[in-house]
Amino acid sequence: MNDASDRWFNDCVAALNDPRNQRVWSIIVTVFGDLAQRPGDRLSGAALSRIIEPLGVRPEAIRVALHRLRKDGWLESAREGRESRHFLTEFGRAQSAAVTPRIYDRAPVVAERWHALIAGNADGVAALRELLPAENYIGVGDTVALGEGPLPGNTNGLLGLEIGALRVPDWLRASIIPPDLNAACRDLMRSLEQADALVPSAGAASPLQTATLRTLIVHRWRRVVLRHPDLPADFYPADWPGAKCRERVFRLLDRLPRPPIPEIEAAAS
């Protein structure tokens, strides 16, 4: 990939890469989530290395990350001849499947009905803290949470109210989309625009090049889209570029269709 004809690929990697926030184990999770999530999908160590080393990841960092993912129950590895092959465990597939709809949904459907849960004492505040990691709840201060849809059957001692209309103040918009998230989305937009201008016509990228670029795109996109729920437009700041960024993500992924694993392996051997 050092040939002059592959200069576009190196430039794309430079545009899309974000070495400031490079957690190798997380990149590997992205690789498997995008390319090898189905039962029976396996990637050789050679293929995995060829996919992520262009990001500036050293082989020893890959080995450490694989060890961590095996220890945490995400991956398993098996020897096949002289080669190790890695695959998601049942737990790993379940974790990947849980976020796949959020990452790959081109037109998310947002809720039209909402409810509020209000805490009146310390036990209620504790109940809200347990609830808020769920993606369909938004914390409003320490004592209120907004949730999608009708009231749940059990509010766990919290005051529950169904909401017919919402007016969202700027301070709540800024809480949902803090400045660093807004900046990350804008940075991704610029990177996608640069890469879009560099990617050649369909079929020109090799399977390994495609796998690398998809990994970069999906990895940065998931770090944006999974940090906030899918909400009506009124919940977002006026300068939030999320919808345009989503369009750019899928425009570029469509130009880089997911390569079959056998083609990746053949190119890596």
DRENDONU-287295 format. One record per residue: residue in one letter; x, y, z of N, C-alpha, C in turn. Coordinates in Angstrom, 1 decimal. Each point is the difference from the previous one (the first is absolute). Example, Ala and Ser with C-alpha at 12.3 -4.5 7.8 and 13.67 -1.06 7.14 Angstrom:
<pts>
PT   r      n.x      n.y      n.z     ca.x     ca.y     ca.z      c.x      c.y      c.z
PT   a     13.2     -5.7      7.8     -0.9      1.2      0.0      0.9      1.2      0.0
PT   s     -0.4      1.1     -0.7      0.9      1.1      0.0     -0.8      1.1      0.8
</pts>
This chain:
<pts>
PT   r      n.x      n.y      n.z     ca.x     ca.y     ca.z      c.x      c.y      c.z
PT   m      0.8     -1.2      0.0     -0.8      1.2      0.0      0.9      1.3      0.0
PT   n      1.3     -0.2     -0.3      0.8      1.2      0.0      0.2      0.5     -1.5
PT   d     -0.5     -0.7     -0.9      0.1      0.4     -1.4     -0.8      1.3     -0.2
PT   a      0.5      0.8     -1.0     -0.6      1.3     -0.2     -1.5     -0.1     -0.4
PT   s     -0.3     -1.2     -0.6     -1.4     -0.1     -0.4     -0.9     -0.2      1.3
PT   d      0.6     -0.3      1.1     -0.8     -0.1      1.3      0.1      1.3      0.8
PT   r      0.5      1.1     -0.5      0.1      1.2      0.7     -1.4      0.5      0.5
PT   w     -1.0     -0.2     -0.8     -1.3      0.4      0.5     -0.4     -0.7      1.3
PT   f      0.4     -1.3      0.1     -0.3     -0.8      1.2      0.7      0.6      1.2
PT   n      1.3      0.3     -0.1      0.7      0.6      1.1     -0.6      1.3      0.4
PT   d     -0.4      0.8     -1.0     -0.6      1.3      0.3     -1.3     -0.2      0.7
PT   c     -0.8     -1.0     -0.4     -1.3     -0.2      0.6      0.2     -0.4      1.5
PT   v      1.0     -0.9      0.2      0.3     -0.4      1.4      0.4      1.2      0.9
PT   a      0.8      0.8     -0.6      0.4      1.2      0.7     -1.2      0.9      0.3
PT   a     -0.9      0.1     -0.9     -1.2      0.9      0.2     -0.9     -0.6      1.1
PT   l     -0.2     -1.3      0.0     -0.9     -0.6      0.9      0.5     -0.4      1.3
PT   n      1.3     -0.2      0.1      0.6     -0.5      1.3     -0.1      1.0      1.1
PT   d     -0.1     -0.4      1.2      0.0      0.9      1.1      0.8     -0.7      1.1
PT   p      1.4      0.1     -0.1      0.9     -0.7      0.9     -0.1      0.6      1.5
PT   r     -0.6      1.1      0.2     -0.2      0.6      1.3     -0.8     -0.9      0.9
PT   n     -1.0     -0.7     -0.6     -0.9     -0.8      0.8      0.0     -1.5     -0.4
PT   q      1.2     -0.5     -0.2      0.2     -1.3     -0.6      0.1     -1.1      1.1
PT   r     -1.1     -0.6      0.3      0.0     -1.2      0.9     -0.1     -1.2     -0.9
PT   v      1.1     -0.8      0.0      0.1     -1.1     -1.0     -1.0     -1.0      0.2
PT   w     -0.3     -0.3      1.3     -1.1     -1.0      0.2     -1.3      0.4     -0.6
PT   s     -0.3      1.3      0.1     -1.3      0.5     -0.5      0.0      0.0     -1.5
PT   i      1.2      0.3     -0.6      0.1     -0.1     -1.5     -0.3     -1.5     -0.4
PT   i      0.5     -0.9      0.7     -0.2     -1.4     -0.4     -1.5     -0.4      0.2
PT   v     -0.6      0.5      1.0     -1.4     -0.2      0.2     -0.8      0.5     -1.2
PT   t      0.4      1.2     -0.5     -0.6      0.6     -1.2      0.2     -0.9     -1.2
PT   v      1.2     -0.5     -0.2      0.3     -0.9     -1.2     -0.9     -1.2      0.0
PT   f     -0.2     -0.7      1.2     -0.8     -1.2      0.0     -1.5      0.4     -0.1
PT   g     -0.4      1.1      0.6     -1.4      0.4     -0.1     -0.4      0.4     -1.4
PT   d      0.9      0.5     -0.8     -0.3      0.4     -1.4      0.2     -1.2     -1.0
PT   l      1.1     -0.8      0.2      0.4     -0.9     -1.0     -0.3     -1.5      0.4
PT   a     -0.1     -0.3      1.3      0.0     -1.4      0.4     -0.9     -0.2      1.2
PT   q     -1.2      0.4     -0.1     -0.9     -0.1      1.2     -0.8     -1.2      0.0
PT   r     -0.2     -0.7     -1.2     -0.9     -1.2      0.0      0.7     -1.2      0.6
PT   p     -0.8     -0.9      0.6      0.5     -1.3      0.5      0.8     -0.7     -1.1
PT   g      1.2     -0.4      0.3      0.8     -0.7     -1.0      1.0      0.9     -0.7
PT   d     -0.2      1.3      0.1      1.0      0.9     -0.6      1.3      0.0      0.8
PT   r      1.1     -0.1     -0.7      1.3      0.0      0.7      1.0      0.9     -0.9
PT   l      0.9      0.6      0.7      1.0      0.8     -0.6      1.4     -0.5      0.5
PT   s      0.9     -0.3     -1.0      1.3     -0.4      0.4      0.8      1.2      0.6
PT   g      1.0     -0.4      0.8      0.9      1.1      0.5      0.6      0.8     -1.0
PT   a      0.4     -0.6     -1.2      0.6      0.7     -1.1     -1.0      1.0     -0.6
PT   a     -1.2     -0.4     -0.2     -1.0      0.9     -0.5     -0.3      1.2      0.9
PT   l     -0.2     -0.3      1.3     -0.2      1.0      1.0      1.1      1.0      0.0
PT   s      1.2     -0.5      0.0      1.2      0.9      0.0      0.0      0.9     -1.3
PT   r     -0.3     -0.6     -1.1      0.1      0.8     -1.3     -1.1      1.0      0.0
PT   i     -1.1     -0.2      0.7     -1.1      0.9      0.0      0.3      1.2      0.8
PT   i      0.6     -0.2      1.2      0.1      1.1      1.0      1.5      0.6      0.1
PT   e      1.0     -0.7     -0.5      1.3      0.6      0.0      0.2      1.3     -0.7
PT   p     -0.8      0.2     -1.2      0.1      1.3     -0.7     -0.4      1.2      0.9
PT   l     -0.7     -0.3      1.1     -0.4      1.1      0.9      1.1      0.4      0.9
PT   g      1.2     -0.6     -0.1      1.1      0.3      0.9      0.0     -0.9      1.2
PT   v     -0.7     -1.1      0.0      0.0     -0.9      1.1      1.1     -1.0     -0.1
PT   r      0.8     -0.1      1.1      1.1     -0.9      0.0     -0.4     -1.5      0.2
PT   p      0.7     -1.0     -0.5     -0.4     -1.4      0.2     -0.1     -0.3      1.5
PT   e      0.9      0.5      0.8     -0.1     -0.4      1.5     -1.2      0.6      0.6
PT   a     -0.5      1.2     -0.5     -1.2      0.5      0.6     -1.2     -0.8     -0.4
PT   i      0.0     -0.6     -1.2     -1.1     -0.9     -0.4      0.0     -1.3      0.9
PT   r      1.2     -0.5      0.3      0.0     -1.2      0.8     -0.5      0.3      1.4
PT   v      0.4      1.1      0.6     -0.5      0.4      1.3     -1.5      0.2      0.0
PT   a     -0.6      0.6     -1.1     -1.4      0.3     -0.1     -0.8     -1.3     -0.1
PT   l      0.6     -1.0     -0.8     -0.7     -1.3     -0.2      0.0     -0.7      1.3
PT   h      1.1      0.1      0.8      0.0     -0.7      1.3     -1.1      0.6      0.9
PT   r     -0.1      1.3      0.0     -1.0      0.7      0.8     -1.4     -0.5     -0.4
PT   l     -0.3      0.0     -1.3     -1.3     -0.4     -0.4     -0.4     -1.4      0.3
PT   r      1.0     -0.9     -0.1     -0.2     -1.4      0.4     -0.3     -0.1      1.5
PT   k      0.8      0.8      0.8     -0.2      0.0      1.4     -1.4      0.5      0.4
PT   d     -0.5      1.0     -0.7     -1.3      0.6      0.3     -1.1     -0.7     -0.6
PT   g      0.3     -1.1     -0.7     -1.1     -0.8     -0.6     -0.6      0.4     -1.3
PT   w      0.7      1.0     -0.7     -0.5      0.4     -1.3      0.4     -0.9     -1.1
PT   l      1.2     -0.5      0.0      0.6     -0.7     -1.1      0.5     -1.4      0.5
PT   e      0.0     -0.9     -0.9      0.7     -1.3      0.2      1.0     -0.1     -1.2
PT   s      1.0     -0.8      0.2      1.0     -0.3     -1.1      0.2     -1.5     -0.1
PT   a      0.3     -0.4     -1.2      0.2     -1.5     -0.2      1.1     -0.1     -1.1
PT   r      0.9     -1.0      0.2      1.0     -0.3     -1.0     -0.5     -0.8     -1.1
PT   e      0.3      0.5     -1.2     -0.3     -0.8     -1.2      1.3     -0.1     -0.8
PT   g      0.6     -1.2      0.1      1.3     -0.1     -0.6      1.0      0.9      0.7
PT   r      0.7      0.8     -0.7      1.0      0.9      0.5     -0.6      1.4      0.4
PT   e     -1.3      0.1     -0.3     -0.6      1.4      0.2     -1.0      0.0      1.1
PT   s     -0.1      1.1      0.7     -1.1      0.2      1.0     -1.1      0.7     -0.6
PT   r     -1.2     -0.5      0.3     -1.2      0.7     -0.5     -0.8      0.5      1.2
PT   h     -0.6      1.2     -0.1     -0.7      0.6      1.1     -1.5      0.2     -0.4
PT   f     -0.8     -0.1      1.0     -1.5      0.1     -0.2     -0.7      0.5      1.2
PT   l     -1.1      0.6     -0.2     -0.8      0.5      1.1     -0.6     -1.2      0.8
PT   t      0.0      0.2      1.3     -0.7     -1.0      0.8     -1.5      0.3     -0.1
PT   e     -0.8     -0.8      0.6     -1.5      0.3      0.1     -0.2      1.3      0.7
PT   f      0.7      0.3      1.1     -0.1      1.2      0.6      0.4      1.2     -0.9
PT   g      1.1     -0.2     -0.7      0.5      1.1     -0.9     -1.0      0.3     -1.1
PT   r     -0.6     -1.1     -0.6     -1.0      0.2     -1.0     -1.2      0.7      0.5
PT   a     -0.4     -0.4      1.3     -1.2      0.7      0.6      0.3      1.5      0.2
PT   q      1.2      0.3      0.5      0.3      1.4      0.2      0.0      0.8     -1.3
PT   s      0.6     -0.6     -1.0      0.1      0.6     -1.3     -1.4      0.2     -0.6
PT   a     -0.8     -1.0      0.1     -1.4      0.0     -0.6     -0.8      1.1      0.7
PT   a      0.2      0.2      1.3     -0.8      1.0      0.7      0.2      1.4     -0.5
PT   v      1.2      0.4     -0.5      0.2      1.3     -0.5      0.0      0.1     -1.5
PT   t     -0.1     -1.1     -0.7      0.0      0.0     -1.5     -1.1      0.9     -0.5
PT   p     -1.3     -0.1      0.5     -1.0      0.8     -0.6      0.2      1.5      0.1
PT   r      0.6      0.4      1.2      0.3      1.4      0.1      1.1      0.5     -0.9
PT   i      1.0     -0.8     -0.2      1.1      0.4     -0.9     -0.4      0.0     -1.5
PT   y     -0.8     -1.0     -0.4     -0.2     -0.1     -1.4     -1.4      0.5     -0.5
PT   d     -0.8      0.5      0.9     -1.3      0.5     -0.3      0.1      1.3     -0.8
PT   r     -0.5      0.0     -1.3      0.2      1.1     -0.9     -1.1      1.1      0.3
PT   a     -1.2     -0.4      0.5     -1.1      0.9      0.3     -0.6     -0.4      1.3
PT   p      0.6      0.3      1.1     -0.6     -0.4      1.3     -1.4      0.6      0.2
PT   v     -0.9     -0.8      0.6     -1.3      0.4      0.3      0.0      0.5      1.5
PT   v     -0.4      1.3      0.2      0.0      0.6      1.3     -1.4     -0.1      0.6
PT   a      0.0     -0.1      1.3     -1.2     -0.1      0.8     -0.9      1.2     -0.1
PT   e     -1.3     -0.2     -0.1     -1.0      1.1      0.0     -0.5      0.2      1.4
PT   r      0.0     -1.0      0.8     -0.5      0.1      1.4      1.1     -0.1      1.0
PT   w     -0.1      0.8      1.1      1.0      0.1      1.0     -0.6     -0.1      1.4
PT   h      0.8     -0.4      0.9     -0.4      0.1      1.4      1.1      0.5      0.9
PT   a     -0.3      0.5      1.2      1.0      0.5      0.9     -0.1     -0.9      1.3
PT   l      1.1     -0.3      0.6      0.1     -0.6      1.3      0.8      0.9      0.9
PT   i     -0.6      0.2      1.2      0.4      1.1      0.9      0.3     -0.7      1.4
PT   a      1.2      0.3      0.5      0.4     -0.6      1.3     -0.3      1.0      1.1
PT   g     -0.5     -0.5      1.1     -0.4      0.9      1.1      0.9     -0.2      1.2
PT   n      0.9     -1.0      0.0      0.8     -0.2      1.1      1.3     -0.7     -0.4
PT   a      0.9     -0.4      0.9      1.3     -0.6     -0.3     -0.2     -1.3     -0.7
PT   d     -1.0     -0.8      0.4     -0.2     -1.3     -0.7     -0.4      0.2     -1.4
PT   g     -0.8      1.1     -0.3     -0.4      0.3     -1.4      1.1      0.4     -0.8
PT   v      0.9      0.8      0.5      1.2      0.5     -0.7      0.9     -1.2     -0.4
PT   a      0.1     -1.0      1.0      0.8     -1.2     -0.3     -0.7     -0.8     -1.1
PT   a     -1.3     -0.1      0.0     -0.7     -0.7     -1.0      0.2      0.6     -1.4
PT   l      0.0      1.4      0.0      0.3      0.7     -1.3      1.4     -0.3     -0.5
PT   r      0.9      0.0      0.9      1.4     -0.3     -0.4      0.2     -1.3     -0.7
PT   e     -0.8     -1.0      0.5      0.1     -1.3     -0.6     -0.7      0.0     -1.4
PT   l     -1.0      0.8     -0.1     -0.8      0.1     -1.2      0.7      0.7     -1.2
PT   l      0.8      1.0      0.4      0.5      1.0     -1.1      0.9     -0.6     -0.9
PT   p      0.8     -1.1      0.3      0.9     -0.6     -1.1     -0.8     -0.5     -1.2
PT   a     -1.3     -0.3      0.2     -0.9     -0.4     -1.1      0.0      1.1     -1.1
PT   e      0.1     -0.4     -1.2      0.1      1.0     -1.1     -1.2      0.8     -0.2
PT   n     -1.2     -0.5      0.4     -1.2      0.7     -0.2     -0.5      0.9      1.1
PT   y      1.0      0.3      0.9     -0.3      1.0      1.1      1.0      1.1      0.0
PT   i     -0.5      1.2      0.3      0.9      1.2      0.1     -0.1      0.6      1.4
PT   g      1.1      0.2      0.6      0.0      0.6      1.3     -0.2      1.5      0.0
PT   v     -0.9      0.5      0.8     -0.2      1.5      0.1      0.3      0.3      1.5
PT   g      1.2      0.5      0.2      0.4      0.1      1.4      0.2     -1.3      0.7
PT   d     -0.1      0.0      1.3      0.2     -1.2      0.8     -1.3     -0.8      0.3
PT   t     -1.2      0.7     -0.2     -1.2     -0.6      0.5     -1.1     -0.3     -1.1
PT   v      0.3      0.3     -1.3     -1.0     -0.2     -1.0      0.7     -0.7     -1.2
PT   a     -0.7     -0.9     -0.6      0.4     -0.7     -1.2     -1.1      0.0     -1.0
PT   l      0.3      0.3     -1.3     -1.0     -0.1     -1.0      0.2     -1.3     -0.8
PT   g     -1.1     -0.7     -0.3      0.1     -1.3     -0.6     -0.9      0.0     -1.2
PT   e      0.3     -0.8     -1.0     -0.8     -0.2     -1.2     -1.2     -0.8      0.3
PT   g     -1.1      0.2     -0.7     -1.1     -0.8      0.0     -0.9      0.2      1.2
PT   p     -1.0     -0.9      0.3     -0.9      0.2      1.1      0.7     -0.4      1.3
PT   l     -0.6      0.3      1.1      0.5     -0.4      1.3      0.3     -1.5      0.1
PT   p      1.1     -0.4      0.6      0.2     -1.4      0.3     -1.0     -0.5      1.0
PT   g     -0.2     -1.3      0.1     -1.0     -0.6      0.9      0.4      0.2      1.4
PT   n      1.3      0.1      0.3      0.5      0.1      1.4      1.0      1.2      0.0
PT   t     -0.3      1.1      0.8      0.8      1.1      0.0      1.0      0.0      1.3
PT   n      0.0     -1.1      0.7      0.9     -0.2      1.1      0.0      1.2      1.0
PT   g     -1.2      0.4      0.4     -0.2      1.0      1.0      0.3      1.4     -0.5
PT   l      0.2      0.2     -1.3      0.2      1.3     -0.6     -1.4      0.6     -0.5
PT   l     -0.1      1.3      0.1     -1.2      0.6     -0.6      0.1     -0.1     -1.5
PT   g     -1.1     -0.5     -0.6      0.0     -0.1     -1.5     -1.0      0.8     -0.6
PT   l      0.4      0.8     -1.1     -1.0      0.8     -0.7      0.2     -0.2     -1.5
PT   e     -1.1     -0.2     -0.7      0.0      0.0     -1.4     -0.1      1.4     -0.6
PT   i      0.8      0.3     -1.0      0.2      1.3     -0.5     -0.7      0.2     -1.4
PT   g     -0.8      1.0     -0.1     -0.7      0.3     -1.3      0.8      0.9     -0.9
PT   a      0.8      0.9      0.6      0.8      1.0     -0.8      1.3      0.3      0.7
PT   l      1.0      0.3     -0.7      1.3      0.3      0.5      0.5      1.3     -0.5
PT   r      0.6      0.8      0.9      0.8      1.1     -0.4      1.4     -0.2      0.5
PT   v      1.0      0.0     -0.8      1.3     -0.4      0.4      0.9      1.3      0.1
PT   p      0.5      0.3      1.2      0.8      1.2      0.1      1.5     -0.3     -0.5
PT   d      0.7      1.1     -0.2      1.4     -0.1     -0.5      0.9     -0.8      0.9
PT   w     -0.2      0.2      1.3      0.9     -0.7      1.0     -0.2     -1.5     -0.1
PT   l     -1.2     -0.5     -0.3     -0.2     -1.4     -0.1      0.6     -0.5     -1.3
PT   r     -0.1      0.8     -1.1      0.6     -0.4     -1.3      1.5     -0.1      0.2
PT   a      0.6      0.9      0.8      1.4      0.0      0.2      0.5     -1.2      0.9
PT   s     -1.0     -0.4      0.8      0.3     -1.2      0.8      0.0     -1.3     -0.8
PT   i     -1.0     -0.1     -0.9     -0.1     -1.1     -0.9      1.2     -0.1     -1.0
PT   i      0.3      1.1     -0.5      1.1      0.1     -1.0      1.1      1.0      0.5
PT   p      0.9     -0.5      0.9      1.0      0.9      0.6      0.9      0.5     -1.1
PT   p      0.8      1.1      0.2      0.9      0.5     -1.0      1.0     -1.0     -0.6
PT   d      0.5     -0.9      0.8      1.0     -0.9     -0.5     -0.6     -1.0     -1.0
PT   l     -1.3     -0.4      0.3     -0.7     -0.9     -1.0     -0.3      0.7     -1.3
PT   n     -0.5      1.3      0.2     -0.2      0.8     -1.2      1.2      0.1     -0.9
PT   a      1.2      0.3      0.7      1.2      0.2     -0.7      0.5     -1.3     -0.7
PT   a     -0.2     -1.2      0.7      0.3     -1.3     -0.5     -0.8     -0.3     -1.3
PT   c     -1.2      0.4      0.0     -0.9     -0.2     -1.2      0.5      0.8     -1.1
PT   r      0.3      1.3      0.3      0.5      0.9     -1.1      1.3     -0.5     -0.5
PT   d      0.9     -0.4      0.8      1.3     -0.6     -0.4     -0.2     -1.2     -1.0
PT   l     -1.0     -0.8      0.4     -0.3     -1.2     -0.8     -0.5      0.4     -1.3
PT   m     -0.9      1.0      0.0     -0.5      0.5     -1.3      1.1      0.5     -1.0
PT   r      0.9      0.7      0.6      1.2      0.5     -0.9      0.8     -1.2     -0.5
PT   s      0.2     -1.0      0.9      0.8     -1.1     -0.4     -0.7     -0.8     -1.1
PT   l     -1.3     -0.2      0.1     -0.8     -0.7     -1.0      0.0      0.7     -1.3
PT   e     -0.1      1.4      0.0      0.0      0.7     -1.2      1.3     -0.1     -0.7
PT   q      1.1      0.0      0.7      1.4     -0.2     -0.6      0.1     -1.4     -0.6
PT   a     -0.5     -1.0      0.8      0.2     -1.4     -0.5     -0.9     -0.2     -1.2
PT   d     -1.2      0.6      0.0     -0.9     -0.2     -1.1      0.6      0.5     -1.3
PT   a      0.7      1.1      0.1      0.7      0.5     -1.2      1.2     -0.8     -0.5
PT   l      0.5     -0.9      0.9      1.2     -0.8     -0.3     -0.3     -1.4     -0.5
PT   v     -1.1     -0.6      0.5     -0.3     -1.4     -0.4     -0.3     -0.1     -1.5
PT   p      0.7     -0.9     -0.6     -0.2     -0.2     -1.5     -1.3     -0.6     -0.3
PT   s     -0.2     -0.3     -1.3     -1.2     -0.6     -0.5     -0.2     -1.4      0.6
PT   a     -1.3     -0.4      0.0     -0.3     -1.3      0.6      0.8     -1.1     -0.5
PT   g      0.5     -0.9      0.9      0.8     -1.1     -0.4      1.5      0.2      0.0
PT   a      0.4      1.3      0.1      1.5      0.3     -0.1      0.7     -0.4      1.3
PT   a     -0.7      0.1      1.2      0.6     -0.3      1.3      0.1     -1.5      0.1
PT   s      1.1     -0.5      0.6      0.1     -1.4      0.3     -0.8     -0.4      1.2
PT   p     -0.3     -1.3      0.2     -0.7     -0.4      1.2      0.6      0.5      1.3
PT   l      1.3     -0.1      0.1      0.7      0.5      1.2     -0.1      1.5      0.2
PT   q      0.1      0.8     -1.1     -0.1      1.4      0.0     -1.5      0.4      0.5
PT   t     -0.9     -0.8     -0.6     -1.4      0.3      0.3     -0.3     -0.3      1.5
PT   a      0.5     -1.1      0.5     -0.2     -0.4      1.4      0.6      1.1      0.9
PT   t      1.2      0.5     -0.3      0.7      1.0      0.8     -0.8      1.3      0.0
PT   l     -0.5      0.4     -1.1     -0.7      1.3     -0.1     -1.4     -0.1      0.7
PT   r     -0.6     -1.2     -0.2     -1.3     -0.2      0.7      0.2      0.0      1.5
PT   t      1.1     -0.6      0.5      0.2      0.0      1.4      0.2      1.4      0.5
PT   l      0.7      0.8     -0.7      0.2      1.4      0.5     -1.3      0.8      0.0
PT   i     -0.8     -0.2     -1.0     -1.3      0.8     -0.1     -0.9     -0.5      1.1
PT   v     -0.2     -1.3      0.1     -0.9     -0.5      1.0      0.4      0.3      1.4
PT   h      1.3     -0.1      0.2      0.5      0.2      1.4     -0.2      1.4      0.4
PT   r      0.3      1.0     -0.8     -0.3      1.4      0.4     -1.4      0.3      0.0
PT   w     -0.8     -0.6     -0.8     -1.5      0.3      0.0     -0.6     -0.6      1.3
PT   r      0.4     -1.2      0.3     -0.6     -0.6      1.2      0.3      0.8      1.3
PT   r      1.2      0.7      0.0      0.4      0.8      1.1     -0.8      1.3      0.1
PT   v     -0.7      0.3     -1.1     -0.9      1.2      0.0     -1.4     -0.5      0.3
PT   v     -0.5     -0.9     -0.8     -1.4     -0.3      0.0     -0.4     -0.7      1.3
PT   l      0.9     -0.8      0.7     -0.4     -0.7      1.2      0.1      0.9      1.2
PT   r      0.4      1.2     -0.1      0.1      0.9      1.1     -1.3      0.8      0.2
PT   h     -1.0     -0.2     -0.8     -1.2      0.8      0.2     -1.2     -0.9     -0.5
PT   p     -1.2      0.2      0.5     -1.1     -0.8     -0.5     -0.5      0.7     -1.3
PT   d     -0.8     -0.8     -0.8     -0.7      0.6     -1.2     -1.2      0.7      0.5
PT   l      0.0      1.3     -0.3     -1.0      0.9      0.6     -0.6      0.9     -1.1
PT   p     -1.2      0.6      0.3     -0.6      1.0     -0.9      1.0      1.1     -0.2
PT   a     -0.2      0.8     -1.1      1.0      1.0     -0.3      0.0      1.1      1.1
PT   d     -1.1      0.2      0.7      0.0      1.1      1.0      0.9     -0.2      1.1
PT   f      0.5     -1.3      0.2      0.9     -0.3      1.1      1.5      0.4     -0.3
PT   y      0.3      0.3     -1.3      1.3      0.2     -0.4      0.3      1.5     -0.1
PT   p      1.3      0.4      0.2      0.4      1.4     -0.2     -0.2      0.3     -1.5
PT   a     -0.2      1.3     -0.3     -0.2      0.4     -1.4      1.1     -0.3     -0.9
PT   d      1.2      0.0      0.6      1.2     -0.3     -0.9      0.4     -1.5      0.1
PT   w     -0.8     -0.9      0.4      0.4     -1.4      0.1     -0.1     -0.6     -1.4
PT   p      1.2     -0.6     -0.5      0.0     -0.5     -1.3     -0.2     -1.5     -0.1
PT   g     -0.7     -0.6      1.0     -0.1     -1.4      0.0     -0.7     -0.6     -1.2
PT   a     -1.1      0.6     -0.4     -0.7     -0.6     -1.2      0.8      0.0     -1.2
PT   k      0.7      1.1     -0.3      0.9      0.1     -1.2      1.2     -0.9      0.1
PT   c      0.5     -0.2      1.3      1.1     -0.9      0.2     -0.5     -1.4     -0.3
PT   r     -1.2     -0.4      0.4     -0.5     -1.3     -0.2     -0.1     -0.3     -1.6
PT   e     -0.5      1.0     -0.7     -0.1     -0.2     -1.5      1.4     -0.2     -0.6
PT   r      1.0      0.7      0.5      1.4     -0.1     -0.5      0.6     -1.4      0.3
PT   v     -0.3     -0.4      1.2      0.5     -1.4      0.4     -0.5     -1.0     -1.0
PT   f     -1.3      0.0     -0.2     -0.5     -1.1     -0.8      0.2      0.2     -1.5
PT   r      0.2      1.2     -0.4      0.4      0.3     -1.4      1.4     -0.7     -0.2
PT   l      0.9      0.2      0.9      1.3     -0.6     -0.2      0.1     -1.5      0.3
PT   l     -0.8     -0.5      0.9     -0.1     -1.4      0.2     -0.6     -0.7     -1.2
PT   d     -0.9      0.6     -0.7     -0.6     -0.5     -1.2      1.1     -0.1     -1.1
PT   r      0.9      0.9      0.0      1.1      0.0     -1.0      1.1     -1.1      0.4
PT   l     -0.1     -0.4      1.2      1.0     -1.0      0.5     -0.8     -1.2      0.5
PT   p     -0.7     -0.8     -0.8     -0.8     -1.1      0.5      0.8     -1.0      0.8
PT   r     -0.6     -0.6      1.0      0.6     -0.9      0.9      0.6     -1.2     -0.8
PT   p      1.3     -0.2      0.1      0.6     -1.1     -0.8     -0.2     -1.4      0.7
PT   p     -0.2     -1.0     -0.8     -0.2     -1.4      0.6      1.3     -0.4      0.7
PT   i     -0.1     -0.7      1.1      1.1     -0.5      0.8      1.0     -0.8     -0.9
PT   p     -0.4     -0.9     -0.8      0.9     -0.8     -0.8      0.9      0.9     -0.9
PT   e     -0.6      1.1     -0.5      0.8      1.0     -0.8      1.0      0.7      0.8
PT   i     -0.3      0.4      1.3      0.9      0.6      0.9      1.2     -1.0      0.3
PT   e     -0.4     -1.2      0.3      1.0     -1.0      0.3      1.0     -0.3     -1.1
PT   a     -0.6      0.0     -1.2      0.9     -0.3     -1.2      0.9      1.1     -0.2
PT   a     -0.4      1.3      0.2      0.8      1.1     -0.2      1.1      0.1      1.1
PT   a     -0.3     -0.5      1.2      0.9      0.1      1.1      1.1     -1.1      0.0
PT   s     -0.3     -1.1     -0.8      1.0     -1.1      0.1      1.2      0.2     -0.9
</pts>
